[in-house]
Amino acid sequence: MPNDETIEFRELRPSDYEEVRALWLGTEGLVLREADDRGPILAYLAQNEGLSFVAVDGGRVVGAVLTGTDGRRG
C-alpha cells in the first residue's frame, strides 16, 4: 500500500507509458482501446503538454491522470 508521505506527483513522461499501461491492465473493469496504444497516447501527451500526471511511490507508478483535449472533447 502506498505511503502518502513518499508519493511524488510529477508530469507524465513518454517514458512512463509502459508502467502506466501495466497499471491500467491491472485495474479491474478498465477497458483499453486502440486510442490507449503507445502512439496515440504519446501524441495526446504532446498535444496536451503539462496536463497529465503520475503518482510515484518508491520509484513505481501507482497512479496516473490524463487531462487535455483531443480537439473535440475536454
N, C-alpha and C positions, 0 to 999 in steps of 0.2 A: 504494500500500500504506500502511495506517495506521502512524503512528509512535506507539509505546506511550507516549512522553513527552508527546504532545499530546492524547491521548484523554481526554475528560471523560466521567465517568459521572454521570448525573442521572436523576431521576424522569421517566418517560414522561408527557408532557403531551398533552392532546387536540389541541393544535396540531401535534403531531408525526405525527399519523395519516397524512397523505398521503405523507410521506417514509418512514415505516415500511412502508406498503403498497407503495410503489415498491421498497423493499429486498426485501420478500417476493416480489414479482412477478419480481424479477431473480435469485431464488435457485432454481437448478436442483433439480427434484424436489419443491419445496414446492407443495402444492395448497391454494388458498384456497377457502373455502366461504362461504355466506351469513353465518355467525357471525363472519366476518372483515370484514364490511362496516362502515362507519363507525359506524352506530347501535349495533349490538351491542358493538363494541369500546369505544366511549365509555361505554356502560352498564357494561361489565365493569370499566373503569378506575375509574368512580365507586364501584362496589360494593367494589372492592379497592384503595382509595386508598393510595398509598405503597408498593405492592408490585411495580410494573413499572418497568423502567429502559431507558434508551437509552445507547449509547456514541456520542459525537460527536467527530469529528475534523475540524478546520478548518471548523467550522460545519455539517458534513454528518453525518447519522445513518449510522453504519456498522454498528450492531448494535442489537438490541432483545431484551428478555426480558420476557415477561408472566407474572406469578405471582399466584395467588389461587385463588379457588374460584367456581364457578358455582352453588353451593348443593348440588351433588351430588358433585362431584369436587374434589380438591385439586390 
